[in-house]
Amino acid sequence: MEQKSRPAISASPGSATVDLSVEIAGLVLRNPVMTASGTFASGREFAGFVDLSRLGALVTKGVSSDPWSGNESPRIAETSSGMLNSIGLQNPGVEAFCERDLAWLAGQDVPVVVNVSGHTVADYAAVVERLERERGVAAYEVNISCPNLDAGGMAFGTACAPAAEVTRAVRAVTKRPVIVKLSPNVTDIAEIARAVEAAGADAVSLINTLLGMAIDARTRRPKLARTVGGLSGPAIKPVALRMVWQVAGAVSIPVIGCGGIMTGEDAVEFLLAGASAVQVGTANFVDPGATVHVIDGIVEYCRISGISSARELIGALDT
Ligand SMILES: Cc1cc2nc3c(=O)[nH]c(=O)nc-3n(C[C@H](O)[C@H](O)[C@H](O)COP(=O)(O)O)c2cc1C
């Protein structure tokens, strides 16, 4: 990876303004901080805590063609430095999403990225085709961690061919930017990233949750009704950073980093590893204002470091 000189950290913060804007697939974001899908509800629920117009972008909960009821409870378990969830992509379906959520979001001063779920390739394309009729969609984020029902339930994102197939199907029905969200539950995430880039993705985001499990020793039962779930939060940050760094070195399209970001400094680490933007997920459950605190933390880091543009940080890891 290209090496750039590391800024010296000065003792006292400067007062110069910092340009936080970044560009992802032709979209200029006012800052690199986005919400992570599924952790910010439809946005409306957080509007009392966060000035949505301060966000770089808002990523919605996963939307499927028909309503999905999700998995049985318990479907959340706290872990050391993180949480497990097996929500099961519960959502009201694309029609209800357009009426209830998108109509409201379109009136907010924030780019809206719609996260798309599907059990078949045709499902993904159908959701995007429906959303093409709506204004107020800045980009799509295609979640390829969904189980592929045409292939025995294995997630689309765990092999290059199905990951590329979903990407091509979505690419064929939209000119809006397509971000493909990668699963970390693979041996070589860089090869999946290259496959979706070749299939037409404009950007990739990573990581989704890592498969995990929690057991209650007293009851001798799994803590989740589904036994296994997705691990998120600070526990996964080192894995996410490693994967972002690997993928940024493997593709030419922008990378959006996600996994355990709690502070501005966490976000800066992802930018240094090669991410052009970041997403904040589990932190929203701890502090509903986490996204804004992360933005303020990036500004503080830049001021202390004498950096005038957050773009200077992207890929500036000194190895
Ligand atoms: C409760 C919950 C629901 C989630 N729902 C989705 C989803 O609908 N689509 C998706 O692509 N990722 C979903 N994710 C994954 C997050 O967007 C994110 O990739 C992951 O949690 C890692 O980031 P974090 O450690 O900051 O939470 C969900 C995560 C959690 C904790």
PDBQT file of the ligand as one rigid body, heavy atoms in Angstrom, charges set to zero:
ROOT
HETATM    1  C1  LIG A 401     -29.145  -5.464  15.707  1.00  0.00    +0.000 C 
HETATM    2  C2  LIG A 401     -28.357  -5.439  14.418  1.00  0.00    +0.000 A 
HETATM    3  C3  LIG A 401     -29.057  -5.465  13.203  1.00  0.00    +0.000 A 
HETATM    4  C4  LIG A 401     -28.349  -5.440  11.986  1.00  0.00    +0.000 A 
HETATM    5  N1  LIG A 401     -29.037  -5.447  10.813  1.00  0.00    +0.000 NA
HETATM    6  C5  LIG A 401     -28.359  -5.375   9.622  1.00  0.00    +0.000 A 
HETATM    7  C6  LIG A 401     -29.057  -5.316   8.377  1.00  0.00    +0.000 A 
HETATM    8  O1  LIG A 401     -30.304  -5.268   8.330  1.00  0.00    +0.000 OA
HETATM    9  N2  LIG A 401     -28.315  -5.292   7.229  1.00  0.00    +0.000 N 
HETATM   10  C7  LIG A 401     -26.949  -5.287   7.241  1.00  0.00    +0.000 A 
HETATM   11  O2  LIG A 401     -26.319  -5.250   6.179  1.00  0.00    +0.000 OA
HETATM   12  N3  LIG A 401     -26.251  -5.306   8.407  1.00  0.00    +0.000 NA
HETATM   13  C8  LIG A 401     -26.923  -5.354   9.589  1.00  0.00    +0.000 A 
HETATM   14  N4  LIG A 401     -26.232  -5.365  10.779  1.00  0.00    +0.000 N 
HETATM   15  C9  LIG A 401     -24.762  -5.303  10.761  1.00  0.00    +0.000 C 
HETATM   16  C10 LIG A 401     -24.248  -3.871  11.049  1.00  0.00    +0.000 C 
HETATM   17  O3  LIG A 401     -24.709  -2.963  10.070  1.00  0.00    +0.000 OA
HETATM   18  C11 LIG A 401     -22.698  -3.839  11.102  1.00  0.00    +0.000 C 
HETATM   19  O4  LIG A 401     -22.183  -4.281   9.885  1.00  0.00    +0.000 OA
HETATM   20  C12 LIG A 401     -22.134  -4.697  12.231  1.00  0.00    +0.000 C 
HETATM   21  O5  LIG A 401     -22.942  -4.625  13.385  1.00  0.00    +0.000 OA
HETATM   22  C13 LIG A 401     -20.702  -4.317  12.600  1.00  0.00    +0.000 C 
HETATM   23  O6  LIG A 401     -20.614  -2.969  13.012  1.00  0.00    +0.000 OA
HETATM   24  P1  LIG A 401     -20.661  -2.512  14.572  1.00  0.00    +0.000 P 
HETATM   25  O7  LIG A 401     -19.647  -3.350  15.293  1.00  0.00    +0.000 OA
HETATM   26  O8  LIG A 401     -20.347  -1.048  14.559  1.00  0.00    +0.000 OA
HETATM   27  O9  LIG A 401     -22.040  -2.792  15.053  1.00  0.00    +0.000 OA
HETATM   28  C14 LIG A 401     -26.919  -5.386  12.001  1.00  0.00    +0.000 A 
HETATM   29  C15 LIG A 401     -26.236  -5.346  13.237  1.00  0.00    +0.000 A 
HETATM   30  C16 LIG A 401     -26.935  -5.369  14.423  1.00  0.00    +0.000 A 
HETATM   31  C17 LIG A 401     -26.156  -5.297  15.728  1.00  0.00    +0.000 C 
ENDROOT
TORSDOF 0
